[in-house]
Amino acid sequence: MEICNESLKLAENFVYIILKEGVEQKASDIHLTVGAPPAFRKNGLLHFQKQQALEKTELDAIFCFMTNSDQQIKLDQKAELDFIYEFPQVGRFRVHAFRQRSCIAMAIRIVEKTIRSLSMLNQTSILQNMLLKKHGLILLTGSTGSGKSTTLAAMVDWLNQTQAYHIVTLEDPIEYIYPHQKSLVNQREYGLDFFSFHEALRAALREDPDVIMVGELRDAETMLTAITAAETGHLVLGTLHTFDTIEAINRIISMFPTHQQGQIRMQMAMTLQGIIAQQLILRKDGNGRVCAMEILVVTAAIRNLIREGKIQQIFSQLQTGRKFGMNTMAMALQALLEKDIITQEVAASCQRGDAF
């Protein structure tokens, strides 16, 4: 892709201004698409900026300015590309570039400059109790844009600050940088440091880890390797894309062929420590969003239900498990309502299944 120096200079100026404005307006995402003005996602809603629609030549120049030749080749080969972009004095950004209507488009996630403290989350003590487990599988689940990466980063950061561990992360791409504190943290990026999640996860077992964080458990092979890692004395943290905790268990089991599902249930019953499902909810005062969490702590009774394949019966354990630190999403929403943080209408729109 040949772009003249003048176009690259204009692209540099545009990138600086649009990223700076996105950060200043507290947007979570910035969208750049040919034929439309830049759009910012704020508090979950998309807002078009008062600018001219972007042209194909402008997007081409912006992409070339933000990437190197290897990345440009990857986009040509695969029609999509994930990478981290850092602009000094502005911030750090996770970029997904892709092709639509034969043009480049970009979805840019603004990475917070500092990792949020675990103490800023509503369920600090129960999350800390989960993280103090020496081995097992802890899953964080939710839809795209539900704040999973932020919560996962807070969990890793808390371990880094409080435990003398070796932490290995497998990410696509690396969003937050963890400086070595009480722990040693080795961060590996897909496409640069490794080329297969399940192979990198298997290799991590030979790297003397205490904790392995997998950005996303995408397929059966990676999931099985994660379960094996948890079985062999490691704490494994990972994310899934499901709405609630029960659905997460069903999703894992359904990744595998029928003849293998019984064995997977047995392994999950032994290794699963907890599942956190979260949503970001618009605040009543319009000042940003608040995180609502459904928390499943795996007790002996829940292990038996998983082993026996009685997954739907786990919900009653979730409803009555307050003494273990559990709560349903309905309970989390009700607590926010009682504190006058969210509205009844918003709470109702965020609920599914469990009567609100």
C-alpha positions as CSV (number, residue, x, y, z in Angstrom):
1,M,0.0,0.0,0.0
2,E,1.8,3.1,-1.3
3,I,0.9,6.3,0.7
4,C,2.7,9.6,0.0
5,N,4.4,11.4,2.9
6,E,1.9,14.3,2.8
7,S,-1.0,11.8,3.4
8,L,0.9,10.1,6.2
9,K,1.5,13.5,7.9
10,L,-2.2,14.3,7.7
11,A,-3.0,10.8,9.0
12,E,-0.6,11.4,12.0
13,N,-2.4,14.6,12.8
14,F,-5.9,13.0,12.5
15,V,-4.9,10.0,14.7
16,Y,-3.5,12.2,17.4
17,I,-6.6,14.4,17.5
18,I,-9.2,11.6,17.3
19,L,-7.5,9.5,19.9
20,K,-7.0,12.4,22.2
21,E,-10.7,13.4,21.9
22,G,-11.8,9.9,22.5
23,V,-9.8,9.7,25.7
24,E,-11.0,13.2,26.9
25,Q,-14.6,12.3,26.2
26,K,-14.2,9.1,28.2
27,A,-15.2,6.9,25.2
28,S,-14.7,3.2,25.4
29,D,-14.3,2.7,21.7
30,I,-13.7,4.7,18.5
31,H,-15.0,3.5,15.1
32,L,-13.5,4.6,11.8
33,T,-15.4,3.5,8.7
34,V,-15.4,4.8,5.1
35,G,-18.5,6.9,4.3
36,A,-19.2,7.8,7.9
37,P,-17.7,10.3,10.4
38,P,-15.7,8.9,13.3
39,A,-18.0,7.5,16.0
40,F,-17.3,7.2,19.8
41,R,-19.0,4.7,22.0
42,K,-19.8,6.4,25.4
43,N,-21.8,4.7,28.2
44,G,-22.6,1.9,25.7
45,L,-24.1,4.1,23.1
46,L,-22.6,5.1,19.7
47,H,-22.2,8.9,19.0
48,F,-21.2,10.2,15.6
49,Q,-18.7,13.1,15.8
50,K,-19.4,16.4,14.0
51,Q,-16.9,15.8,11.3
52,Q,-16.9,14.9,7.6
53,A,-17.3,11.4,6.5
54,L,-14.0,9.5,6.1
55,E,-12.8,8.7,2.6
56,K,-11.1,5.5,1.5
57,T,-7.8,7.2,0.9
58,E,-7.9,8.7,4.4
59,L,-8.5,5.3,6.1
60,D,-5.7,3.7,4.0
61,A,-3.3,6.5,5.2
62,I,-4.5,6.2,8.8
63,F,-3.9,2.4,8.8
64,C,-0.5,2.7,7.2
65,F,0.5,5.3,9.7
66,M,-0.5,3.1,12.6
67,T,1.0,-0.1,11.4
68,N,4.3,-1.6,10.1
69,S,4.8,-3.5,6.8
70,D,4.4,-6.9,8.5
71,Q,1.0,-5.9,9.9
72,Q,-0.1,-4.5,6.5
73,I,0.8,-7.8,4.9
74,K,-1.2,-9.7,7.5
75,L,-4.3,-7.6,6.8
76,D,-3.9,-8.3,3.1
77,Q,-3.7,-12.0,3.8
78,K,-6.4,-12.4,6.4
79,A,-8.6,-9.3,5.9
80,E,-8.5,-8.6,9.6
81,L,-5.8,-7.7,12.2
82,D,-5.5,-7.1,15.9
83,F,-2.7,-5.0,17.4
84,I,-1.9,-2.6,20.1
85,Y,-1.2,1.1,19.3
86,E,0.4,3.5,21.7
87,F,0.6,7.2,21.1
88,P,2.9,9.1,23.6
89,Q,1.1,11.5,25.8
90,V,-2.3,10.2,24.6
91,G,-2.7,6.6,25.6
92,R,-2.7,2.9,24.7
93,F,-5.3,1.4,22.3
94,R,-6.3,-2.1,21.2
95,V,-7.1,-1.9,17.5
96,H,-9.1,-4.3,15.3
97,A,-8.7,-3.5,11.6
98,F,-10.8,-5.3,9.1
99,R,-12.1,-5.0,5.6
100,Q,-15.7,-4.1,4.7
101,R,-17.0,-3.3,1.2
102,S,-13.3,-3.7,0.1
103,C,-12.3,-0.8,2.4
104,I,-10.4,-0.7,5.6
105,A,-12.4,-0.1,8.8
106,M,-11.1,0.1,12.4
107,A,-12.6,-0.5,15.8
108,I,-10.3,1.0,18.5
109,R,-10.7,0.1,22.2
110,I,-9.3,2.6,24.6
111,V,-7.1,0.8,27.2
112,E,-7.2,2.6,30.6
113,K,-3.9,4.1,31.5
114,T,-3.8,2.4,34.9
115,I,-5.1,-1.0,35.9
116,R,-8.1,-0.7,38.1
117,S,-7.6,-2.0,41.6
118,L,-9.5,-5.1,42.6
119,S,-10.8,-3.0,45.6
120,M,-12.8,-0.9,43.2
121,L,-15.0,-3.8,42.3
122,N,-18.2,-4.6,44.2
123,Q,-17.2,-8.1,45.2
124,T,-13.6,-7.7,46.3
125,S,-13.4,-10.2,49.1
126,I,-15.0,-13.1,47.3
127,L,-12.8,-12.5,44.2
128,Q,-9.7,-12.4,46.5
129,N,-10.8,-15.7,48.1
130,M,-11.1,-17.3,44.7
131,L,-7.6,-16.0,43.7
132,L,-6.0,-17.4,46.8
133,K,-6.8,-21.0,45.6
134,K,-3.5,-22.7,44.7
135,H,-4.9,-24.5,41.7
136,G,-8.1,-24.8,39.6
137,L,-10.0,-22.9,36.9
138,I,-11.6,-19.4,37.4
139,L,-13.6,-18.2,34.5
140,L,-14.8,-14.6,33.7
141,T,-17.6,-14.4,31.3
142,G,-19.8,-11.8,29.6
143,S,-20.7,-10.3,26.3
144,T,-18.3,-8.2,24.2
145,G,-17.7,-4.8,25.9
146,S,-18.8,-6.1,29.4
147,G,-15.5,-5.2,31.0
148,K,-14.0,-8.7,31.2
149,S,-10.5,-7.5,30.2
150,T,-10.6,-4.8,32.9
151,T,-11.7,-7.2,35.6
152,L,-9.2,-9.9,34.5
153,A,-6.4,-7.3,34.6
154,A,-7.4,-6.3,38.1
155,M,-7.2,-9.9,39.2
156,V,-3.8,-10.5,37.7
157,D,-2.6,-7.2,39.1
158,W,-3.8,-8.1,42.6
159,L,-1.9,-11.4,42.4
160,N,1.2,-9.6,41.1
161,Q,1.1,-7.2,44.1
162,T,0.3,-9.7,46.9
163,Q,1.7,-13.2,45.9
164,A,5.2,-14.4,45.2
165,Y,4.2,-16.2,42.0
166,H,5.3,-16.8,38.5
167,I,2.5,-15.6,36.3
168,V,2.3,-16.4,32.5
169,T,-0.2,-14.6,30.4
170,L,-1.3,-15.6,26.8
171,E,-3.0,-12.6,25.2
172,D,-4.3,-11.4,21.8
173,P,-3.0,-8.7,21.9
174,I,-1.3,-7.6,25.2
175,E,-3.5,-4.8,26.6
176,Y,-2.1,-4.0,30.0
177,I,1.5,-4.1,31.0
178,Y,2.2,-5.7,34.4
179,P,5.5,-4.5,35.9
180,H,7.2,-7.2,38.0
181,Q,6.2,-6.6,41.6
182,K,6.0,-9.4,44.2
183,S,5.4,-11.8,41.3
184,L,7.4,-12.4,38.1
185,V,5.0,-11.8,35.1
186,N,5.8,-13.1,31.6
187,Q,3.4,-11.8,29.0
188,R,3.2,-13.5,25.6
189,E,1.3,-12.1,22.6
190,Y,-0.4,-14.1,19.9
191,G,1.3,-13.6,16.6
192,L,4.5,-12.3,18.1
193,D,5.5,-14.6,20.9
194,F,3.4,-17.7,20.1
195,F,1.1,-18.9,17.2
196,S,-1.3,-21.3,18.8
197,F,-3.1,-20.9,22.1
198,H,-3.3,-24.5,23.0
199,E,0.3,-25.1,22.1
200,A,1.4,-22.0,24.1
201,L,-0.7,-23.2,27.0
202,R,0.9,-26.6,26.9
203,A,4.3,-25.0,26.7
204,A,3.5,-22.8,29.7
205,L,3.3,-26.0,31.8
206,R,7.1,-26.4,31.3
207,E,7.7,-22.8,32.3
208,D,7.3,-23.4,36.1
209,P,4.1,-21.2,36.4
210,D,1.9,-20.7,39.4
211,V,-0.7,-18.9,37.5
212,I,-1.6,-19.0,33.8
213,M,-3.9,-16.3,32.3
214,V,-5.5,-17.1,29.0
215,G,-7.1,-14.1,27.3
216,E,-9.9,-16.2,25.8
217,L,-10.6,-19.9,25.8
218,R,-11.7,-20.1,22.2
219,D,-11.9,-23.8,21.3
220,A,-12.1,-27.4,22.7
221,E,-8.4,-28.0,22.4
222,T,-7.4,-24.9,24.4
223,M,-10.1,-25.5,26.9
224,L,-9.0,-29.1,27.5
225,T,-5.4,-27.9,27.9
226,A,-6.6,-25.3,30.4
227,I,-8.5,-27.9,32.4
228,T,-5.4,-30.2,32.4
229,A,-3.2,-27.3,33.6
230,A,-5.7,-26.7,36.5
231,E,-5.6,-30.5,37.3
232,T,-1.8,-30.5,37.5
233,G,-1.6,-27.8,40.3
234,H,-1.9,-24.5,38.5
235,L,-4.3,-21.6,38.9
236,V,-5.8,-20.9,35.4
237,L,-7.7,-17.7,34.7
238,G,-9.7,-17.4,31.4
239,T,-12.6,-15.7,29.7
240,L,-15.6,-16.9,27.7
241,H,-18.4,-15.1,25.9
242,T,-21.6,-16.2,27.6
243,F,-24.4,-14.3,29.3
244,D,-24.4,-16.1,32.7
245,T,-22.5,-18.6,34.8
246,I,-24.7,-21.6,34.1
247,E,-24.5,-21.0,30.3
248,A,-20.7,-20.9,30.7
249,I,-20.7,-24.5,32.1
250,N,-23.0,-25.6,29.3
251,R,-20.8,-23.9,26.7
252,I,-17.7,-25.7,27.9
253,I,-19.3,-29.1,27.8
254,S,-20.9,-28.5,24.4
255,M,-17.4,-27.7,22.9
256,F,-16.7,-31.5,23.1
257,P,-18.2,-34.4,21.2
258,T,-20.9,-36.4,23.0
259,H,-18.7,-39.3,23.8
260,Q,-16.2,-37.0,25.6
261,Q,-18.7,-34.9,27.6
262,G,-18.9,-37.3,30.6
263,Q,-15.2,-37.1,31.1
264,I,-15.1,-33.3,30.7
265,R,-17.8,-33.0,33.4
266,M,-15.7,-35.2,35.7
267,Q,-12.6,-33.0,35.1
268,M,-14.6,-29.7,35.5
269,A,-16.1,-31.0,38.7
270,M,-12.6,-31.5,40.1
271,T,-11.0,-28.3,38.8
272,L,-13.6,-25.5,38.5
273,Q,-13.3,-23.0,41.4
274,G,-15.6,-20.2,40.3
275,I,-17.3,-18.3,37.5
276,I,-18.0,-14.6,37.3
277,A,-20.5,-13.3,34.8
278,Q,-20.6,-9.5,34.4
279,Q,-22.4,-6.7,32.7
280,L,-21.7,-2.9,32.5
281,I,-24.9,-1.0,33.4
282,L,-25.7,2.6,32.7
283,R,-25.7,4.7,35.9
284,K,-28.9,6.6,36.8
285,D,-27.0,9.9,36.9
286,G,-25.6,9.2,33.4
287,N,-22.0,9.4,34.8
288,G,-20.6,6.3,33.2
289,R,-21.5,2.6,33.8
290,V,-21.3,0.3,36.8
291,C,-20.3,-3.3,36.9
292,A,-22.9,-5.9,37.9
293,M,-21.6,-9.4,38.7
294,E,-23.2,-12.8,39.0
295,I,-20.8,-15.0,41.0
296,L,-20.8,-18.8,41.2
297,V,-18.6,-20.3,43.8
298,V,-18.1,-24.1,43.2
299,T,-19.0,-25.9,46.3
300,A,-19.1,-29.7,47.0
301,A,-22.8,-29.8,46.1
302,I,-22.2,-28.0,42.8
303,R,-19.3,-30.3,42.0
304,N,-21.7,-33.3,42.4
305,L,-24.3,-31.6,40.1
306,I,-21.6,-31.0,37.4
307,R,-20.4,-34.6,37.7
308,E,-23.9,-35.9,37.3
309,G,-24.8,-33.6,34.4
310,K,-27.5,-31.8,36.4
311,I,-26.3,-28.4,35.2
312,Q,-29.7,-26.6,35.4
313,Q,-30.1,-27.5,39.1
314,I,-27.0,-25.4,39.8
315,F,-29.1,-22.3,39.6
316,S,-30.9,-23.1,42.8
317,Q,-27.5,-23.4,44.5
318,L,-26.6,-20.0,43.1
319,Q,-29.8,-18.5,44.5
320,T,-29.3,-19.8,48.0
321,G,-25.5,-19.6,48.2
322,R,-25.1,-16.2,49.8
323,K,-23.1,-17.6,52.7
324,F,-20.5,-18.8,50.1
325,G,-20.4,-15.4,48.4
326,M,-22.7,-16.3,45.6
327,N,-25.4,-14.1,43.9
328,T,-27.4,-14.2,40.8
329,M,-27.5,-11.3,38.3
330,A,-30.9,-10.4,39.5
331,M,-29.5,-10.0,43.0
332,A,-26.7,-7.8,41.8
333,L,-29.1,-5.6,39.9
334,Q,-31.5,-5.4,42.9
335,A,-28.5,-4.3,45.1
336,L,-27.7,-1.5,42.6
337,L,-31.4,-0.5,42.5
338,E,-31.6,-0.3,46.3
339,K,-28.5,2.0,46.3
340,D,-30.3,4.2,43.6
341,I,-27.4,3.7,41.2
342,I,-29.4,2.4,38.3
343,T,-33.1,2.7,37.2
344,Q,-35.8,0.1,37.2
345,E,-36.0,0.2,33.4
346,V,-32.3,-0.3,32.9
347,A,-32.3,-3.2,35.4
348,A,-35.2,-4.9,33.7
349,S,-33.5,-4.6,30.3
350,C,-30.3,-6.2,31.6
351,Q,-32.1,-9.2,33.1
352,R,-32.6,-12.6,31.4
353,G,-34.2,-15.8,32.6
354,D,-34.0,-15.2,36.4
355,A,-37.2,-13.4,37.2
356,F,-36.6,-9.8,38.3
